[in-house]
Amino acid sequence: MKKLLGTSVLVAALLSASALALEQGPFTAEQARSGRALYVANCAACHGPELKGAGEAPPLAGGTFMAAWGNRSTNEFYNLIKNSMPYGNGNSLDPIVYKNIVASILSINGATPGNNPF
């Protein structure tokens, strides 16, 4: 009986993890594609073409980024970028540009595009 209960708990945990992996992100695939080109044009000079960061510019992909932002909201990340980037010239880009760059960064970090634009 204990073995059956343990197996049931394991199966339930795996199903829950699968459901989370399939959850759609708050952006579309088109936003992520557009955002990649916008990232290259507006962000890559400091953060690098592979989002690894350089000098004072932090990485925007990988373990360090996920440790800092993995449990925070998309809106919080968007607002930080919009208000402070490009460095020293925040709020200088169209809001759609910021949204698409955020979509690209989220996608590169493993978020799955959804049907609704951010």
Backbone atoms as SQL, in Angstrom:
CREATE TABLE atoms (id INTEGER PRIMARY KEY, chain TEXT, resi INTEGER, resn TEXT, atom TEXT, x REAL, y REAL, z REAL);
INSERT INTO atoms VALUES
  (1, 'A', 1, 'MET', 'N', 0.820, -1.188, 0.000),
  (2, 'A', 1, 'MET', 'CA', 0.000, 0.000, 0.000),
  (3, 'A', 1, 'MET', 'C', 0.866, 1.256, 0.000),
  (4, 'A', 2, 'LYS', 'N', 1.932, 1.269, 0.830),
  (5, 'A', 2, 'LYS', 'CA', 2.812, 2.431, 0.876),
  (6, 'A', 2, 'LYS', 'C', 3.479, 2.657, -0.479),
  (7, 'A', 3, 'LYS', 'N', 3.859, 1.560, -1.150),
  (8, 'A', 3, 'LYS', 'CA', 4.505, 1.677, -2.449),
  (9, 'A', 3, 'LYS', 'C', 3.537, 2.278, -3.470),
  (10, 'A', 4, 'LEU', 'N', 2.276, 1.860, -3.433),
  (11, 'A', 4, 'LEU', 'CA', 1.262, 2.379, -4.347),
  (12, 'A', 4, 'LEU', 'C', 1.021, 3.865, -4.087),
  (13, 'A', 5, 'LEU', 'N', 0.963, 4.253, -2.827),
  (14, 'A', 5, 'LEU', 'CA', 0.768, 5.653, -2.471),
  (15, 'A', 5, 'LEU', 'C', 1.949, 6.495, -2.951),
  (16, 'A', 6, 'GLY', 'N', 3.159, 6.006, -2.754),
  (17, 'A', 6, 'GLY', 'CA', 4.353, 6.718, -3.203),
  (18, 'A', 6, 'GLY', 'C', 4.371, 6.877, -4.712),
  (19, 'A', 7, 'THR', 'N', 3.983, 5.842, -5.427),
  (20, 'A', 7, 'THR', 'CA', 3.920, 5.906, -6.889),
  (21, 'A', 7, 'THR', 'C', 2.871, 6.910, -7.333),
  (22, 'A', 8, 'SER', 'N', 1.737, 6.939, -6.658),
  (23, 'A', 8, 'SER', 'CA', 0.674, 7.885, -7.004),
  (24, 'A', 8, 'SER', 'C', 1.129, 9.326, -6.804),
  (25, 'A', 9, 'VAL', 'N', 1.840, 9.575, -5.729),
  (26, 'A', 9, 'VAL', 'CA', 2.349, 10.919, -5.460),
  (27, 'A', 9, 'VAL', 'C', 3.353, 11.317, -6.539),
  (28, 'A', 10, 'LEU', 'N', 4.226, 10.392, -6.928),
  (29, 'A', 10, 'LEU', 'CA', 5.213, 10.671, -7.966),
  (30, 'A', 10, 'LEU', 'C', 4.533, 10.984, -9.295),
  (31, 'A', 11, 'VAL', 'N', 3.539, 10.198, -9.675),
  (32, 'A', 11, 'VAL', 'CA', 2.810, 10.424, -10.928),
  (33, 'A', 11, 'VAL', 'C', 2.115, 11.785, -10.893),
  (34, 'A', 12, 'ALA', 'N', 1.487, 12.117, -9.785),
  (35, 'A', 12, 'ALA', 'CA', 0.808, 13.412, -9.664),
  (36, 'A', 12, 'ALA', 'C', 1.807, 14.560, -9.792),
  (37, 'A', 13, 'ALA', 'N', 2.967, 14.420, -9.192),
  (38, 'A', 13, 'ALA', 'CA', 3.991, 15.462, -9.282),
  (39, 'A', 13, 'ALA', 'C', 4.483, 15.626, -10.718),
  (40, 'A', 14, 'LEU', 'N', 4.683, 14.520, -11.413),
  (41, 'A', 14, 'LEU', 'CA', 5.132, 14.595, -12.805),
  (42, 'A', 14, 'LEU', 'C', 4.083, 15.240, -13.695),
  (43, 'A', 15, 'LEU', 'N', 2.817, 14.921, -13.474),
  (44, 'A', 15, 'LEU', 'CA', 1.749, 15.533, -14.265),
  (45, 'A', 15, 'LEU', 'C', 1.669, 17.032, -14.004),
  (46, 'A', 16, 'SER', 'N', 1.848, 17.441, -12.762),
  (47, 'A', 16, 'SER', 'CA', 1.834, 18.867, -12.436),
  (48, 'A', 16, 'SER', 'C', 2.993, 19.582, -13.110),
  (49, 'A', 17, 'ALA', 'N', 4.168, 18.988, -13.088),
  (50, 'A', 17, 'ALA', 'CA', 5.335, 19.592, -13.732),
  (51, 'A', 17, 'ALA', 'C', 5.125, 19.697, -15.234),
  (52, 'A', 18, 'SER', 'N', 4.517, 18.685, -15.840),
  (53, 'A', 18, 'SER', 'CA', 4.245, 18.720, -17.277),
  (54, 'A', 18, 'SER', 'C', 3.282, 19.844, -17.614),
  (55, 'A', 19, 'ALA', 'N', 2.272, 20.037, -16.798),
  (56, 'A', 19, 'ALA', 'CA', 1.297, 21.101, -17.044),
  (57, 'A', 19, 'ALA', 'C', 1.969, 22.463, -16.978),
  (58, 'A', 20, 'LEU', 'N', 2.888, 22.651, -16.037),
  (59, 'A', 20, 'LEU', 'CA', 3.592, 23.923, -15.929),
  (60, 'A', 20, 'LEU', 'C', 4.478, 24.161, -17.143),
  (61, 'A', 21, 'ALA', 'N', 5.125, 23.123, -17.638),
  (62, 'A', 21, 'ALA', 'CA', 5.997, 23.275, -18.796),
  (63, 'A', 21, 'ALA', 'C', 5.212, 23.672, -20.034),
  (64, 'A', 22, 'LEU', 'N', 3.935, 23.283, -20.103),
  (65, 'A', 22, 'LEU', 'CA', 3.116, 23.590, -21.260),
  (66, 'A', 22, 'LEU', 'C', 2.401, 24.929, -21.144),
  (67, 'A', 23, 'GLU', 'N', 2.503, 25.583, -20.007),
  (68, 'A', 23, 'GLU', 'CA', 1.834, 26.863, -19.808),
  (69, 'A', 23, 'GLU', 'C', 2.390, 27.890, -20.789),
  (70, 'A', 24, 'GLN', 'N', 1.500, 28.638, -21.406),
  (71, 'A', 24, 'GLN', 'CA', 1.911, 29.604, -22.416),
  (72, 'A', 24, 'GLN', 'C', 2.365, 30.910, -21.790),
  (73, 'A', 25, 'GLY', 'N', 3.348, 31.513, -22.415),
  (74, 'A', 25, 'GLY', 'CA', 3.861, 32.794, -21.962),
  (75, 'A', 25, 'GLY', 'C', 2.948, 33.944, -22.357),
  (76, 'A', 26, 'PRO', 'N', 3.194, 35.107, -21.794),
  (77, 'A', 26, 'PRO', 'CA', 2.349, 36.281, -22.055),
  (78, 'A', 26, 'PRO', 'C', 2.800, 37.066, -23.293),
  (79, 'A', 27, 'PHE', 'N', 3.152, 36.355, -24.356),
  (80, 'A', 27, 'PHE', 'CA', 3.611, 36.996, -25.588),
  (81, 'A', 27, 'PHE', 'C', 3.399, 36.027, -26.742),
  (82, 'A', 28, 'THR', 'N', 3.455, 36.551, -27.957),
  (83, 'A', 28, 'THR', 'CA', 3.286, 35.704, -29.138),
  (84, 'A', 28, 'THR', 'C', 4.644, 35.356, -29.742),
  (85, 'A', 29, 'ALA', 'N', 4.643, 34.339, -30.589),
  (86, 'A', 29, 'ALA', 'CA', 5.869, 33.952, -31.291),
  (87, 'A', 29, 'ALA', 'C', 6.356, 35.095, -32.177),
  (88, 'A', 30, 'GLU', 'N', 5.430, 35.814, -32.793),
  (89, 'A', 30, 'GLU', 'CA', 5.812, 36.946, -33.648),
  (90, 'A', 30, 'GLU', 'C', 6.496, 38.038, -32.829),
  (91, 'A', 31, 'GLN', 'N', 6.014, 38.297, -31.616),
  (92, 'A', 31, 'GLN', 'CA', 6.673, 39.285, -30.757),
  (93, 'A', 31, 'GLN', 'C', 8.101, 38.852, -30.438),
  (94, 'A', 32, 'ALA', 'N', 8.286, 37.572, -30.153),
  (95, 'A', 32, 'ALA', 'CA', 9.628, 37.073, -29.838),
  (96, 'A', 32, 'ALA', 'C', 10.551, 37.199, -31.047),
  (97, 'A', 33, 'ARG', 'N', 10.050, 36.871, -32.255),
  (98, 'A', 33, 'ARG', 'CA', 10.865, 36.999, -33.474),
  (99, 'A', 33, 'ARG', 'C', 11.245, 38.462, -33.720),
  (100, 'A', 34, 'SER', 'N', 10.272, 39.334, -33.648),
  (101, 'A', 34, 'SER', 'CA', 10.516, 40.762, -33.844),
  (102, 'A', 34, 'SER', 'C', 11.470, 41.292, -32.778),
  (103, 'A', 35, 'GLY', 'N', 11.261, 40.849, -31.554),
  (104, 'A', 35, 'GLY', 'CA', 12.081, 41.300, -30.438),
  (105, 'A', 35, 'GLY', 'C', 13.539, 40.932, -30.573),
  (106, 'A', 36, 'ARG', 'N', 13.819, 39.815, -31.237),
  (107, 'A', 36, 'ARG', 'CA', 15.217, 39.400, -31.412),
  (108, 'A', 36, 'ARG', 'C', 15.978, 40.440, -32.238),
  (109, 'A', 37, 'ALA', 'N', 15.387, 40.872, -33.355),
  (110, 'A', 37, 'ALA', 'CA', 16.030, 41.888, -34.199),
  (111, 'A', 37, 'ALA', 'C', 16.139, 43.219, -33.453),
  (112, 'A', 38, 'LEU', 'N', 15.107, 43.552, -32.695),
  (113, 'A', 38, 'LEU', 'CA', 15.129, 44.793, -31.917),
  (114, 'A', 38, 'LEU', 'C', 16.183, 44.733, -30.812),
  (115, 'A', 39, 'TYR', 'N', 16.352, 43.552, -30.209),
  (116, 'A', 39, 'TYR', 'CA', 17.396, 43.363, -29.201),
  (117, 'A', 39, 'TYR', 'C', 18.771, 43.614, -29.820),
  (118, 'A', 40, 'VAL', 'N', 19.010, 43.026, -30.984),
  (119, 'A', 40, 'VAL', 'CA', 20.304, 43.198, -31.652),
  (120, 'A', 40, 'VAL', 'C', 20.560, 44.680, -31.924),
  (121, 'A', 41, 'ALA', 'N', 19.538, 45.391, -32.382),
  (122, 'A', 41, 'ALA', 'CA', 19.690, 46.809, -32.723),
  (123, 'A', 41, 'ALA', 'C', 19.848, 47.712, -31.501),
  (124, 'A', 42, 'ASN', 'N', 19.224, 47.351, -30.376),
  (125, 'A', 42, 'ASN', 'CA', 19.163, 48.266, -29.232),
  (126, 'A', 42, 'ASN', 'C', 19.886, 47.810, -27.970),
  (127, 'A', 43, 'CYS', 'N', 20.204, 46.527, -27.862),
  (128, 'A', 43, 'CYS', 'CA', 20.709, 45.997, -26.593),
  (129, 'A', 43, 'CYS', 'C', 22.040, 45.247, -26.703),
  (130, 'A', 44, 'ALA', 'N', 22.273, 44.632, -27.852),
  (131, 'A', 44, 'ALA', 'CA', 23.416, 43.728, -28.002),
  (132, 'A', 44, 'ALA', 'C', 24.767, 44.413, -27.830),
  (133, 'A', 45, 'ALA', 'N', 24.850, 45.702, -28.124),
  (134, 'A', 45, 'ALA', 'CA', 26.131, 46.397, -27.977),
  (135, 'A', 45, 'ALA', 'C', 26.647, 46.307, -26.539),
  (136, 'A', 46, 'CYS', 'N', 25.753, 46.319, -25.568),
  (137, 'A', 46, 'CYS', 'CA', 26.156, 46.234, -24.159),
  (138, 'A', 46, 'CYS', 'C', 26.000, 44.823, -23.582),
  (139, 'A', 47, 'HIS', 'N', 24.855, 44.189, -23.854),
  (140, 'A', 47, 'HIS', 'CA', 24.555, 42.890, -23.252),
  (141, 'A', 47, 'HIS', 'C', 25.080, 41.718, -24.069),
  (142, 'A', 48, 'GLY', 'N', 25.604, 41.996, -25.261),
  (143, 'A', 48, 'GLY', 'CA', 26.165, 40.960, -26.116),
  (144, 'A', 48, 'GLY', 'C', 25.120, 40.297, -26.986),
  (145, 'A', 49, 'PRO', 'N', 25.525, 39.813, -28.156),
  (146, 'A', 49, 'PRO', 'CA', 24.580, 39.193, -29.086),
  (147, 'A', 49, 'PRO', 'C', 23.949, 37.911, -28.540),
  (148, 'A', 50, 'GLU', 'N', 24.628, 37.248, -27.617),
  (149, 'A', 50, 'GLU', 'CA', 24.109, 36.011, -27.029),
  (150, 'A', 50, 'GLU', 'C', 23.502, 36.241, -25.647),
  (151, 'A', 51, 'LEU', 'N', 23.266, 37.507, -25.282),
  (152, 'A', 51, 'LEU', 'CA', 22.646, 37.898, -24.015),
  (153, 'A', 51, 'LEU', 'C', 23.467, 37.500, -22.792),
  (154, 'A', 52, 'LYS', 'N', 24.771, 37.315, -22.958),
  (155, 'A', 52, 'LYS', 'CA', 25.625, 36.855, -21.865),
  (156, 'A', 52, 'LYS', 'C', 26.115, 37.984, -20.966),
  (157, 'A', 53, 'GLY', 'N', 25.854, 39.231, -21.372),
  (158, 'A', 53, 'GLY', 'CA', 26.315, 40.361, -20.592),
  (159, 'A', 53, 'GLY', 'C', 27.777, 40.647, -20.866),
  (160, 'A', 54, 'ALA', 'N', 28.199, 41.849, -20.504),
  (161, 'A', 54, 'ALA', 'CA', 29.595, 42.253, -20.671),
  (162, 'A', 54, 'ALA', 'C', 29.838, 43.469, -19.787),
  (163, 'A', 55, 'GLY', 'N', 30.957, 43.480, -19.099),
  (164, 'A', 55, 'GLY', 'CA', 31.275, 44.611, -18.228),
  (165, 'A', 55, 'GLY', 'C', 30.176, 44.845, -17.209),
  (166, 'A', 56, 'GLU', 'N', 29.629, 46.047, -17.198),
  (167, 'A', 56, 'GLU', 'CA', 28.566, 46.415, -16.257),
  (168, 'A', 56, 'GLU', 'C', 27.195, 45.868, -16.653),
  (169, 'A', 57, 'ALA', 'N', 27.030, 45.475, -17.908),
  (170, 'A', 57, 'ALA', 'CA', 25.733, 44.990, -18.398),
  (171, 'A', 57, 'ALA', 'C', 25.527, 43.538, -17.970),
  (172, 'A', 58, 'PRO', 'N', 24.472, 43.264, -17.209),
  (173, 'A', 58, 'PRO', 'CA', 24.246, 41.900, -16.725),
  (174, 'A', 58, 'PRO', 'C', 23.770, 40.965, -17.836),
  (175, 'A', 59, 'PRO', 'N', 23.947, 39.660, -17.637),
  (176, 'A', 59, 'PRO', 'CA', 23.419, 38.701, -18.605),
  (177, 'A', 59, 'PRO', 'C', 21.891, 38.723, -18.598),
  (178, 'A', 60, 'LEU', 'N', 21.315, 38.477, -19.758),
  (179, 'A', 60, 'LEU', 'CA', 19.858, 38.440, -19.890),
  (180, 'A', 60, 'LEU', 'C', 19.368, 37.045, -20.240),
  (181, 'A', 61, 'ALA', 'N', 20.241, 36.072, -20.110),
  (182, 'A', 61, 'ALA', 'CA', 19.870, 34.676, -20.358),
  (183, 'A', 61, 'ALA', 'C', 20.714, 33.785, -19.456),
  (184, 'A', 62, 'GLY', 'N', 20.165, 32.617, -19.149),
  (185, 'A', 62, 'GLY', 'CA', 20.916, 31.644, -18.379),
  (186, 'A', 62, 'GLY', 'C', 20.643, 31.691, -16.888),
  (187, 'A', 63, 'GLY', 'N', 21.471, 30.977, -16.163),
  (188, 'A', 63, 'GLY', 'CA', 21.271, 30.778, -14.735),
  (189, 'A', 63, 'GLY', 'C', 21.271, 32.039, -13.897),
  (190, 'A', 64, 'THR', 'N', 22.192, 32.948, -14.171),
  (191, 'A', 64, 'THR', 'CA', 22.256, 34.186, -13.394),
  (192, 'A', 64, 'THR', 'C', 20.996, 35.011, -13.596),
  (193, 'A', 65, 'PHE', 'N', 20.562, 35.114, -14.855),
  (194, 'A', 65, 'PHE', 'CA', 19.339, 35.859, -15.153),
  (195, 'A', 65, 'PHE', 'C', 18.137, 35.203, -14.481),
  (196, 'A', 66, 'MET', 'N', 18.017, 33.886, -14.607),
  (197, 'A', 66, 'MET', 'CA', 16.868, 33.189, -14.032),
  (198, 'A', 66, 'MET', 'C', 16.864, 33.274, -12.508),
  (199, 'A', 67, 'ALA', 'N', 18.041, 33.269, -11.892),
  (200, 'A', 67, 'ALA', 'CA', 18.107, 33.410, -10.435),
  (201, 'A', 67, 'ALA', 'C', 17.579, 34.776, -10.007),
  (202, 'A', 68, 'ALA', 'N', 17.853, 35.793, -10.805),
  (203, 'A', 68, 'ALA', 'CA', 17.406, 37.146, -10.470),
  (204, 'A', 68, 'ALA', 'C', 15.953, 37.393, -10.844),
  (205, 'A', 69, 'TRP', 'N', 15.483, 36.813, -11.959),
  (206, 'A', 69, 'TRP', 'CA', 14.175, 37.168, -12.503),
  (207, 'A', 69, 'TRP', 'C', 13.184, 36.018, -12.603),
  (208, 'A', 70, 'GLY', 'N', 13.588, 34.799, -12.356),
  (209, 'A', 70, 'GLY', 'CA', 12.712, 33.646, -12.553),
  (210, 'A', 70, 'GLY', 'C', 11.422, 33.667, -11.758),
  (211, 'A', 71, 'ASN', 'N', 11.415, 34.308, -10.610),
  (212, 'A', 71, 'ASN', 'CA', 10.215, 34.347, -9.767),
  (213, 'A', 71, 'ASN', 'C', 9.543, 35.714, -9.750),
  (214, 'A', 72, 'ARG', 'N', 9.952, 36.583, -10.654),
  (215, 'A', 72, 'ARG', 'CA', 9.375, 37.928, -10.700),
  (216, 'A', 72, 'ARG', 'C', 8.451, 38.049, -11.903),
  (217, 'A', 73, 'SER', 'N', 7.625, 39.060, -11.912),
  (218, 'A', 73, 'SER', 'CA', 6.613, 39.180, -12.962),
  (219, 'A', 73, 'SER', 'C', 7.189, 39.752, -14.254),
  (220, 'A', 74, 'THR', 'N', 6.519, 39.418, -15.342),
  (221, 'A', 74, 'THR', 'CA', 6.885, 39.961, -16.647),
  (222, 'A', 74, 'THR', 'C', 6.756, 41.479, -16.634),
  (223, 'A', 75, 'ASN', 'N', 5.708, 41.988, -16.020),
  (224, 'A', 75, 'ASN', 'CA', 5.515, 43.441, -15.962),
  (225, 'A', 75, 'ASN', 'C', 6.635, 44.133, -15.192),
  (226, 'A', 76, 'GLU', 'N', 7.108, 43.514, -14.134),
  (227, 'A', 76, 'GLU', 'CA', 8.205, 44.099, -13.364),
  (228, 'A', 76, 'GLU', 'C', 9.466, 44.194, -14.233),
  (229, 'A', 77, 'PHE', 'N', 9.746, 43.135, -14.981),
  (230, 'A', 77, 'PHE', 'CA', 10.903, 43.127, -15.876),
  (231, 'A', 77, 'PHE', 'C', 10.730, 44.165, -16.988),
  (232, 'A', 78, 'TYR', 'N', 9.545, 44.194, -17.588),
  (233, 'A', 78, 'TYR', 'CA', 9.241, 45.174, -18.642),
  (234, 'A', 78, 'TYR', 'C', 9.446, 46.601, -18.127),
  (235, 'A', 79, 'ASN', 'N', 8.903, 46.905, -16.959),
  (236, 'A', 79, 'ASN', 'CA', 9.011, 48.262, -16.408),
  (237, 'A', 79, 'ASN', 'C', 10.460, 48.651, -16.129),
  (238, 'A', 80, 'LEU', 'N', 11.249, 47.713, -15.632),
  (239, 'A', 80, 'LEU', 'CA', 12.663, 48.009, -15.389),
  (240, 'A', 80, 'LEU', 'C', 13.359, 48.360, -16.703),
  (241, 'A', 81, 'ILE', 'N', 13.151, 47.533, -17.716),
  (242, 'A', 81, 'ILE', 'CA', 13.803, 47.777, -19.007),
  (243, 'A', 81, 'ILE', 'C', 13.307, 49.086, -19.617),
  (244, 'A', 82, 'LYS', 'N', 12.002, 49.275, -19.632),
  (245, 'A', 82, 'LYS', 'CA', 11.423, 50.479, -20.244),
  (246, 'A', 82, 'LYS', 'C', 11.931, 51.749, -19.561),
  (247, 'A', 83, 'ASN', 'N', 12.016, 51.727, -18.253),
  (248, 'A', 83, 'ASN', 'CA', 12.392, 52.927, -17.505),
  (249, 'A', 83, 'ASN', 'C', 13.895, 53.197, -17.468),
  (250, 'A', 84, 'SER', 'N', 14.715, 52.196, -17.794),
  (251, 'A', 84, 'SER', 'CA', 16.158, 52.393, -17.634),
  (252, 'A', 84, 'SER', 'C', 17.008, 52.084, -18.863),
  (253, 'A', 85, 'MET', 'N', 16.410, 51.550, -19.917),
  (254, 'A', 85, 'MET', 'CA', 17.185, 51.164, -21.093),
  (255, 'A', 85, 'MET', 'C', 16.677, 51.877, -22.337),
  (256, 'A', 86, 'PRO', 'N', 17.534, 52.130, -23.293),
  (257, 'A', 86, 'PRO', 'CA', 18.979, 51.955, -23.270),
  (258, 'A', 86, 'PRO', 'C', 19.598, 52.761, -22.120),
  (259, 'A', 87, 'TYR', 'N', 20.723, 52.280, -21.626),
  (260, 'A', 87, 'TYR', 'CA', 21.360, 52.867, -20.460),
  (261, 'A', 87, 'TYR', 'C', 21.461, 54.383, -20.596),
  (262, 'A', 88, 'GLY', 'N', 20.952, 55.078, -19.596),
  (263, 'A', 88, 'GLY', 'CA', 20.989, 56.529, -19.578),
  (264, 'A', 88, 'GLY', 'C', 19.942, 57.200, -20.454),
  (265, 'A', 89, 'ASN', 'N', 19.087, 56.402, -21.083),
  (266, 'A', 89, 'ASN', 'CA', 18.106, 56.967, -22.000),
  (267, 'A', 89, 'ASN', 'C', 16.799, 56.166, -21.947),
  (268, 'A', 90, 'GLY', 'N', 16.366, 55.838, -20.733),
  (269, 'A', 90, 'GLY', 'CA', 15.132, 55.073, -20.562),
  (270, 'A', 90, 'GLY', 'C', 13.929, 55.765, -21.174),
  (271, 'A', 91, 'ASN', 'N', 12.925, 55.000, -21.489),
  (272, 'A', 91, 'ASN', 'CA', 11.679, 55.488, -22.092),
  (273, 'A', 91, 'ASN', 'C', 11.889, 56.160, -23.449),
  (274, 'A', 92, 'SER', 'N', 12.992, 55.863, -24.107),
  (275, 'A', 92, 'SER', 'CA', 13.274, 56.509, -25.388),
  (276, 'A', 92, 'SER', 'C', 12.782, 55.702, -26.590),
  (277, 'A', 93, 'LEU', 'N', 12.371, 54.466, -26.365),
  (278, 'A', 93, 'LEU', 'CA', 11.883, 53.614, -27.449),
  (279, 'A', 93, 'LEU', 'C', 10.367, 53.496, -27.370),
  (280, 'A', 94, 'ASP', 'N', 9.764, 53.116, -28.466),
  (281, 'A', 94, 'ASP', 'CA', 8.322, 52.874, -28.499),
  (282, 'A', 94, 'ASP', 'C', 7.986, 51.729, -27.540),
  (283, 'A', 95, 'PRO', 'N', 6.882, 51.813, -26.801),
  (284, 'A', 95, 'PRO', 'CA', 6.503, 50.733, -25.884),
  (285, 'A', 95, 'PRO', 'C', 6.436, 49.358, -26.559),
  (286, 'A', 96, 'ILE', 'N', 6.038, 49.309, -27.824),
  (287, 'A', 96, 'ILE', 'CA', 5.987, 48.028, -28.547),
  (288, 'A', 96, 'ILE', 'C', 7.386, 47.438, -28.689),
  (289, 'A', 97, 'VAL', 'N', 8.374, 48.286, -28.898),
  (290, 'A', 97, 'VAL', 'CA', 9.762, 47.822, -29.006),
  (291, 'A', 97, 'VAL', 'C', 10.180, 47.169, -27.695),
  (292, 'A', 98, 'TYR', 'N', 9.909, 47.830, -26.580),
  (293, 'A', 98, 'TYR', 'CA', 10.243, 47.253, -25.276),
  (294, 'A', 98, 'TYR', 'C', 9.518, 45.926, -25.062),
  (295, 'A', 99, 'LYS', 'N', 8.243, 45.872, -25.387),
  (296, 'A', 99, 'LYS', 'CA', 7.468, 44.640, -25.193),
  (297, 'A', 99, 'LYS', 'C', 8.029, 43.497, -26.023),
  (298, 'A', 100, 'ASN', 'N', 8.400, 43.780, -27.265),
  (299, 'A', 100, 'ASN', 'CA', 8.920, 42.721, -28.121),
  (300, 'A', 100, 'ASN', 'C', 10.305, 42.264, -27.680),
  (301, 'A', 101, 'ILE', 'N', 11.118, 43.179, -27.178),
  (302, 'A', 101, 'ILE', 'CA', 12.422, 42.788, -26.637),
  (303, 'A', 101, 'ILE', 'C', 12.227, 41.889, -25.420),
  (304, 'A', 102, 'VAL', 'N', 11.308, 42.249, -24.535),
  (305, 'A', 102, 'VAL', 'CA', 11.013, 41.407, -23.371),
  (306, 'A', 102, 'VAL', 'C', 10.537, 40.033, -23.829),
  (307, 'A', 103, 'ALA', 'N', 9.669, 39.978, -24.834),
  (308, 'A', 103, 'ALA', 'CA', 9.179, 38.698, -25.358),
  (309, 'A', 103, 'ALA', 'C', 10.337, 37.843, -25.854),
  (310, 'A', 104, 'SER', 'N', 11.272, 38.450, -26.553),
  (311, 'A', 104, 'SER', 'CA', 12.429, 37.714, -27.055),
  (312, 'A', 104, 'SER', 'C', 13.285, 37.173, -25.912),
  (313, 'A', 105, 'ILE', 'N', 13.534, 37.995, -24.915),
  (314, 'A', 105, 'ILE', 'CA', 14.344, 37.567, -23.771),
  (315, 'A', 105, 'ILE', 'C', 13.657, 36.419, -23.035),
  (316, 'A', 106, 'LEU', 'N', 12.351, 36.528, -22.835),
  (317, 'A', 106, 'LEU', 'CA', 11.616, 35.447, -22.173),
  (318, 'A', 106, 'LEU', 'C', 11.685, 34.165, -22.989),
  (319, 'A', 107, 'SER', 'N', 11.519, 34.284, -24.298),
  (320, 'A', 107, 'SER', 'CA', 11.565, 33.119, -25.177),
  (321, 'A', 107, 'SER', 'C', 12.932, 32.445, -25.128),
  (322, 'A', 108, 'ILE', 'N', 13.983, 33.225, -25.185),
  (323, 'A', 108, 'ILE', 'CA', 15.344, 32.680, -25.133),
  (324, 'A', 108, 'ILE', 'C', 15.592, 31.965, -23.807),
  (325, 'A', 109, 'ASN', 'N', 14.916, 32.401, -22.755),
  (326, 'A', 109, 'ASN', 'CA', 15.059, 31.773, -21.442),
  (327, 'A', 109, 'ASN', 'C', 14.076, 30.632, -21.218),
  (328, 'A', 110, 'GLY', 'N', 13.388, 30.200, -22.274),
  (329, 'A', 110, 'GLY', 'CA', 12.564, 28.999, -22.193),
  (330, 'A', 110, 'GLY', 'C', 11.073, 29.196, -22.079),
  (331, 'A', 111, 'ALA', 'N', 10.592, 30.429, -22.016),
  (332, 'A', 111, 'ALA', 'CA', 9.141, 30.644, -21.955),
  (333, 'A', 111, 'ALA', 'C', 8.523, 30.286, -23.306),
  (334, 'A', 112, 'THR', 'N', 7.356, 29.687, -23.269),
  (335, 'A', 112, 'THR', 'CA', 6.653, 29.270, -24.474),
  (336, 'A', 112, 'THR', 'C', 5.714, 30.375, -24.931),
  (337, 'A', 113, 'PRO', 'N', 5.788, 30.775, -26.209),
  (338, 'A', 113, 'PRO', 'CA', 4.859, 31.801, -26.704),
  (339, 'A', 113, 'PRO', 'C', 3.411, 31.353, -26.572),
  (340, 'A', 114, 'GLY', 'N', 2.537, 32.316, -26.408),
  (341, 'A', 114, 'GLY', 'CA', 1.106, 32.044, -26.331),
  (342, 'A', 114, 'GLY', 'C', 0.378, 32.695, -27.483),
  (343, 'A', 115, 'ASN', 'N', -0.919, 32.834, -27.339),
  (344, 'A', 115, 'ASN', 'CA', -1.754, 33.403, -28.394),
  (345, 'A', 115, 'ASN', 'C', -2.036, 34.883, -28.203),
  (346, 'A', 116, 'ASN', 'N', -1.774, 35.401, -27.018),
  (347, 'A', 116, 'ASN', 'CA', -2.101, 36.793, -26.714),
  (348, 'A', 116, 'ASN', 'C', -0.844, 37.639, -26.640),
  (349, 'A', 117, 'PRO', 'N', -0.835, 38.783, -27.332),
  (350, 'A', 117, 'PRO', 'CA', 0.342, 39.648, -27.264),
  (351, 'A', 117, 'PRO', 'C', 0.505, 40.270, -25.887),
  (352, 'A', 118, 'PHE', 'N', 1.734, 40.542, -25.548),
  (353, 'A', 118, 'PHE', 'CA', 2.082, 41.201, -24.289),
  (354, 'A', 118, 'PHE', 'C', 1.822, 42.675, -24.454);
